[in-house]
Every structure is written in structure tokens, then in C-alpha cells.
Amino acid sequence: MRLTLISDTYEDVIGPVTYPVLIGRGAGTDVSFSDKWTSRRHCEIDQVGSQFILRDLNSRHGTFVNGRATVETVLSCGDRISVGMNVLTVKLQAARAVDLDMATSRSA
């Protein structure tokens, strides 16, 4: 599976990505937001088998999925992740052979 995050705030598409994906406002984050409601290391998304797991990293204002506060949850296609004042929509796709070939050639 391939994860893509679509930002409602900036209308950007984030992905495909490598895991874990660190989301926050600090230096070294993979997905960065600048609002004061986003912690420096707010949350992360990791891939475990074919599932994508979202984990809050003890953020001050919490991480929400579909309007509910969460510490850790399995993401599904269409889920809306709220990080500070930002919303990311989850899109999941089966990996295509081309994607796998590109990933393999990059890691070689």
C-alpha cells in the first residue's frame, strides 16, 4: 500500500513517503506546519505490514482523527487527521509495479 496525505490548508499532496513520517513544526520533520498549535514533534505515521499507524507524540494540543482525539490508531482511506490548525486527508492506494521498481532503484 502507498500512503498519500492531502493538506486541506495548503492544497498540497504529500507523498509517497518513507516511514516513519514525522509531523510537526520543528526542524527535521517530514511534514512541517508553522502554526503555534502544532508541537515541534506532534505525531508520526508508521507502516506496519499493510497498515498505517498514527501515533501522537505527547503533543500539547493533541492529534485528532475524524474529530476524535487519539493516541494511536490505524488509518483508513478518507480519514482526516487534525494537527494543530491543519487537516490532512489520508489516501491509500495499492502500490504499482512502477512504484516498487522506483523504490528499489533508489535504495540500491
C-alpha positions, 0 to 999 in steps of 0.5 A: 500500500502507498500512503498519500496525505492531502493538506486541506490548508495548503492544497498540497499532496504529500507523498509517497513517503518513507516511514516513519513520517514525522509531523510537526513544526520543528526542524527535521520533520517530514511534514512541517506546519508553522502554526503555534498549535502544532508541537515541534514533534506532534505525531508520526505515521508508521507502516506496519505490514499493510497498515498505517499507524498514527501515533501522537507524540505527547503533543500539547494540543493533541492529534485528532482523527475524524474529530476524535482525539487519539493516541494511536490508531490505524488509518483508513482511506478518507480519514482526516487527521487534525494537527494543530490548525491543519487537516490532512486527508489520508489516501491509500492506494495499492502500490504499482509495479512502477512504484516498487521498481522506483523504490528499489532503484533508489535504495540500491 
